[in-house]
Amino acid sequence: MKAKTQVAKISTKGALVPALAPTAIPLKDRRLNFGGKWEYAPSPEDAKSYPIALRHELFINGKFVVPAAGTYFPSINPATEQQLTEIAEANAADVDAAVKAARRAYDRVWGKMPARERGKYLYRIARIIQEKARELAVLETIDGGKPIKESRDVDLPLVAAHFFYYAGWADKLKYAFPGKTPRPLGVAGQIIPWNFPLLMAAWKLAPALACGNTVVLKPAETTSITALRLAQIFQEAGLPEGVVNIVTGAGATGAAIVNHPDINKIAFTGSTEVGKLIARSMAGTGKHLTLELGGKAANIIFEDAPLDQAVEGVIAGIYFNQGHVCCAGSRLLVQEGVYARVVKKLRDRIQTLRVGNPLDKNTDIGAINSAGQLARIRELVQSGLDEGATLQQTQCALPARGFWYPPSFLTGVTHAHRVAQEEIFGPVLSVMTFRTPEEALERANNTPYGLSAGIWTDKGSKIFKMAAKLNAGVIWANCYNKFDPASPFGGYKESGFGREGGLPGLAAYCRLD
């Protein structure tokens, strides 16, 4: 009888203790053992320290209020499928009340307030967010399914940084736009997606408030908890009543915001299909509009690239965020000379990714946001298989409950495949090849989108040449998914128009006379 192999296991105290090899552990009893090398003991964040209310109301005119129709919908933890809370569903009457509150606050308080005073409120909000970052990260993870280390180490620092950044600009707008007189637009309606609930709120709220606008914000229906927790932070910061109003609900709530006649600006982040509907409905209304829509980003690896670094960048660009970002590098273009090496490195590396409890600080891949999104991922992957692609996946046991999809990539993909053209919003990568830089450019630009791209090469001249010809609003060189509040973000073609972040993010909320 063959002897059982022993591997080392790290306990919570750091001591090495013997453990059976993964093949000897019953599938139902083992967590993902990455590469058969080390198995970390569970290290979950303490969620019990941050209780969630059984019901969440609308935030209108500085207070939490019951929805006009008295209707609520459940918010589900995607990792367990358990109901977290009930969220108020706003109808047109609720939206109208929120817009009227925002208009009063703009006319009477916020629009007249000295800019340096507005900046003080933003600084205060940023500091409170820093103080409550751990709680907000836990809530973000429970509500959305992303790993706690992503919420804790990426999202929350960026949320606070955006409020700090735009707080600094609040009393310097005339220096931001020399020769112009910047004036606020009025009331802004903002609709944000489920993939980065707090960060998307910060991207939109901070510049709008710094410029003197008031806001009606609608978070995604599947991830509303942290936006409503942010409302409590606004109360704690003493933000004047009506400056920010938060109405929760689904598509009908968003449509009521878009179509309200007393809103001056709409900012939407979400699907291209909904963005097109919004653009049509706003044509001829005189309202200002920015759209940040879909993407199908290409990560381009040349033969002279540092391959290990490139593979890590690919992993960070698609798997660590579960492909839940619109700029996720879901297409990988590899020069033919290194294709076999890159695929082998990628295959080996995804086997090391840990899938499981998003609150576990060891977890790399958390839960998919919803059952509907999981069905979408499965359907697109199946279409790739039906069209002749080959699927590579990690060999890991997925939790019995919740919405999960293992880290995967498809080879043998062509640009005619749906998985190479449509957003998938999941931890799935489509791998293709190219021979020359010209072919890489042609393939990278061959989608309806133009949001982002990545270039991996040792030659700076090649980076500049490629970047000048790529149809993408954001291009990373030898890195991926690096963000800064001072850097504008946005796309071309069906990825929308307008920019968020940096000075362009301010301009989107100003009249420049």
N, C-alpha and C positions, 0 to 999 in steps of 0.2 A: 504494500500500500504506500502510495506517495506521501511523503511527509508534508505537513502543512507549513507553508511559508509564513514567517513572522515579519511584521512590519512594525514601525514605531508609531505610537499614538501619543499626542500631546494632551495632557490633562489641563484643566482650568488653572492649575497651580504651576504649569510649565514643566512638570516632571514627565519623564519618558516612561510609558508603560507598554507592555506587549499587547498587540492586537492581531487578530487573524487577518490574512490577506483578504482583499475584497471578494475574491471568488469563493471564499469559505464562509462568508457572512450571508445569511438568508436575505434575499432581495427586500423583503418587507421590513427587515430590521436595520438595514444600513442606510446611512446617508451617502451622498456622493463621495467616493474616495478618489481624490484627484490624482491621476497618474499612478495609483497604487503606492504612493510614497508616504504621505502624511494624512492623518485624519484629525481635524481639530475638534475638540469637545465643544458642544453648543455653547454659545455666548450671547444669549438674547438680551436685547435692550429691555428694561423694565417698563412695560406699557401700563402697568397698574398704577403707576405714579401719576398718570395723566388721564383721568377718567373722561369719558365722552358723554355729554348729555343725551338723554333719550330722545330729545326732540330739539331741532334747531329752527328758529324763526327767521323772518326777513329782517334786514338791517336798513331801516329807512329813517331819515332825519335824526340820526344819532341814537336811535332806540331800536330794540328788537321787537318786532310787531307780528301779530298773527296774520297769515295771508287772508285776503278778502274772501276767497272761496272756502277757506278752512281745509284745504287739501294738502297732503304730504306724500312724499314718496320715499322708499327705503334707500339707505346708503349701505352698500355691501362691502365687506372686507374681501378683496379678491383672493387672498391667500387661504381663507377658511370658508368662504361663502356664507358667513354669518352676518346678520344685520348689525350694523354699528349704531345707527340712529335713524330718525326720520327727518327729512329735509322739507321745509316749506316749499310749496309750488306756487310761484307768483304768476298771476294772470295780468291782463292788460290794465286792470284797475290798479294793481299793485305797482306796475311799472310807471303808470301815470303819476301815482303818489310819489314815487322815488324821483322822477324827473322834476316834478314841482318843488320838491324839497331841495334838489340840487340847484334849480334855478333861483330859489330864494337865497340860498347860501352864496351863490355867485353874485347876485345883485347887491346883497346887503352886507356880506362879510368878506368872503374869500377874494372876490375880484377887486375889492377896494383895499385889501390889507397890504401894507408895505411888504415888498418882496423879502426883505431880511427876516420879517416875522414868519412868513410862510416857510422860509428855510429852516427856522428854529423848530417848527413842527415836524418837518421831515427828518431833521437830526434826531429829534426825540423818538420818533417812530423807529428809526434805524437802531438806536441804542436799545430800545425795548425788544426789538427782534433779536438782537444779539443776546440779551439776557435770557430770552425764552427759546433760544435756538434748539436746545435739546428736546423740549416739549414739541415744538413745531415739526422737527425732523421725525419724531415718533408718529405724530398724527399724520404727516404726509405719507409715511411708509404704510401705516395701517390702512389709510384710505385709498392709496393708489397702487400699492403692491411693489413699489421699487425698493431695492435694498437700502437698509438704514445707512450704510456708509456712503451711498450716493446722496441721500437726503441730507445727511449730517455734514459731509465733507465738501459737497459741491453746491447743492441747491441753496441751503441756508446762508452760507457765507456770501453767495452772489446776491441773494435777496437783500441782505443788509447793505452790501456794497452799492447796489443800485440806489437805495434811498440816500445813502451818504453822498454818492456822486452827484445826484440831482439836487440835493440840499445845497451843495456848494455852488451850483449854477443859479439858484433861485434869484439872488440879488445881483447877478452878473450877466443878465440876458443881453444887455446892450453891447457887451463885449463879445458875446457869442456870435452876434450878427452885426458886424461893423457897418455903419451907414444906414441901418434899418431901425425901425421902432417896433420891437416885438410886443404884441398884445395878445391876451388869451382869446381863445375861440368861444368859450362859454361853457356849455354842458357837453361832456363827452360820454358816449355810450361805449363800453368796453366788454368784449366777449372773449373769454379765454378757454383753452382746451384742458384736457385731463392729464396730459403727460408731465407738465411742470406747473402745477396749480399755483404755488406761491411765487415762483420765479416769474411766470408769465404775468401775474398780478403786479409784481414789482416793476417789470419792464414797462407796463402801461400806466400804472398809478403814479409812480414817482415823477416822470417828466410832465405828466398832465397837471399834477398839483404844483410843481415848481413853477410852471408857466402861469398859474392863476386860474386854471379851469376847475370845475367841480365834476364829479363822476357818478355814473350809474354803472356798476360792474356786475356782470353775470358769469359766475364760474361754471365749469362743466357739471352736469347733473351727477356724474359718478364720483366727482372729487370736489365737494363743496365745503367740507369740514374746515380745512385750514383757512379758506377765505373768510369764513364766519369767525374763526378764531382771530384772524387779522382785524376784523371789525372790533373785537374786544380790545385789541391793542390800540386802535384809533380812539376808543373811549378813554383808555388809560392815559394816552398821550394828550387828552384834552382837545382833540381836533374838533373844530366847530361843527355843530349839528348840520347835517345835510351836505357837507363837503364831499363825503364818500358815502354812497348808498349801495348795498349789495342785495341783489334780488336773485333767487335761485330758481331753477326750473330747467326745462328741456327746450326743444326747438321753438315752441310757441312763445316762451318768455323772451328768447333772443329776438324773434321776429317783432315782438311788441317794442323792444328797444330800438331796433333798426328803423321801424316805421313811425316812431313817435315824431310828431312835427316840431317839437321844441328841443330836439337834440341837434347840436351843431357839428359833432364829429363822431364817427364810428371807427373804432379800431377792433379788428377781428383777427384772431389766430385760430385756424382750424382747417377743415378739409377744403380742397379746391372746389368741390361741387357746391358747398354752401357759400363759399366766397363769391362764386359766380352769381348765385342768386341774390346775394347782398348787393353786388355791383349793379345788377339790373334794376333792383328795387330802388336804388338811390340815384339812378340816372336822372338828371334834371332837377334834383331837389336843392342843390346848392350846398349840401352837407360835405364836409371834408371826410376823406376815407383813406385808411391804410389797411392793407391786407397782407398777412403773413400766412401763406398756405402750404401746400404740400411740397415734397422734395423726393428726389431719388438720387442721392449724392453718389458720385464716383470717387473711390479711393484708388489712385493710380500708382502702382509700384514699378519702378524702372529697374533694369538689371544692375545698375550701379548703386542702388539704395542699400542702406544698412538693414538687412532683411529682418533680423530679430527685433530691431526697433520698429520697423514697419508693421510687423505682425502684431506687436503690442499696441500700436496705434489703431490697427484694424479692430482688435479686440475691444479697445476703449470706445471706438466709434460706433460699434453696433451691438456688442454683447453686454457691457457693463450697464448701459442704459436700457437694455432689453429691446433695442431698436425703437424705443418710444419717442425719440426726438425726430422732428421733421427733417433735420439735417443729418440724420444717421447715415453713415457710409454703407448703405445696403448693397451697393455694387462695388465689386473689387475687380479692377482691371490690372492684370499682371503681364509684364513683358515675357514673351515665350521662353527666353533663355533661363529664367528662374522660376517658371510656373510650377514645375514638379517640386522644387525645394519649398516654395511658399505654401503650397497645398499641404505638404507633409508637416511643416511647422504649424500651420493653422489647425490641422487635424489633431496633432499632439497637444496643442495649447488648449483647445476647447475641452479636451478631456479633463483638464485640470480645474475647470470652472465649477464652482460649488452652486448647486441649485437647491433652494429650500426656503425656510422661514425668512421673510424679508427683514424681520427684526433681529435676526442673528447677525452679529457684526462680522462673521466669517463668510456670509453669503455673498456670492457674486451676481447671481441671477435670481430675481424675485418672481413675483406672480404677474401674469398678464392682467391688465386693468379690468377687463370685463369678459363675460361669456361671449358676447357678440364679437369682441375683438379677437378672442381666441379662435372662434369659428372662421373669421376672416383670414387669420394666419394659416390655419389648416387648409382652407379652400385654395389659397394662392400657392402654397407648397404643393398641393396635389396637382394643381394645374401645371406646375413646373415638371413634375414627374410624368404627367400624361403627355407632355410635349418633349420628353426625352432626356430630361436632366437626371443627374444622379445625386441622391441625398446622403450627406454625411452628418451624423448626430453624435452627441455624447451618449455614453452608455451609463445612465444614472437612473436611480429610482426616483420618480416624481411623487410628491405627496398625494395621498388618496383624495383629499378634498382641495378645492380651490381651482384656479385657472392657471395652468402651467404649460410651458412649451420649452423643450430642451434647446440649448444652443445648437445651431444647425448651419450648414452651408450647402449650396447646390453647385455642382460642377456640370460642365456640358451645357451651360446656359447660352443662348443666343439672344441678340437684342430684339428678336421677335417674340420672345417669351414674355408672358404677362408679369412674371416675377422680376423681369429686368425693366419693366416700364411702369408698374403700379406700386404705390406705397404699400408696404406690408405692416409696418409698425409692430415688429416682433423681432426676436433674436435670430434672424435668418439672413444669410448673406448669399448673394449670387456672384459666382466667380467666373470671370471671362478672361480672354487673352488678347494681346495686341503685339504687333511687331515693331512699329515705328511710332515716334511721337505724333506724327500726323494722324495715324490710325487711332491712337489713344484719344486725341482731341475729338475726332469724328464720333467715336463711340461714346465718349463721356458726354458730349453735347446732344446725343441722339435720344433725348427724352422730352416730354412736354414741360419738364421742370427746369429750374435754374437757381436753386437755393444755395448749395454748397458743394465743395469738392476738396479732395486732399491730394497732395503731390509728394512722392517719396523718391528722392534722388540725392546723390552727393554733389551734384553740379548746380551751383546757384544760377548760372545762366539759363539752364534748362527750366528751373523753377519759374523764372521771370517770363520766359518765352511761353510756357504752358499757361501760366496765370493770365497773361494778356489775352489769350484766345479762348479760355474756358468761359462758358456762359453760366457763371455762378456768382451770386452776390457775396459769398464768403468763401475764401480759399485758404486752407491751412497748408503749410509747408513743413514736412517732416514732423508733423504732430497732427492731432485731430481733436475736435470738440473742446477747444480752448476759448474761453469767453472772458470778456472784461467789460465793465459798464461803459467805458470810454470808446468802445469799438462798435460801430453800427452793424446791424444785422438785418438782412432782408434778401429778397431774390428777384429774379426776372421771370419772364414768360408766365406759366401757370403757377409759379411759386408766389405770385402776388406783386405788390408794389408798395413803395414807402419803406422807411427804415426805422428800426427801434434800437436804442442805445446811442451813446455819444451825442454829438451836436445835432445830427439828423433826427435823433429821437426827440430833441427839444423842438426843432423846427416843425415837426408834425403836429405840435399843439400850440402853435403861434400863428398869428397874422403878422406878416412882416411888411409894414408900411414904409 
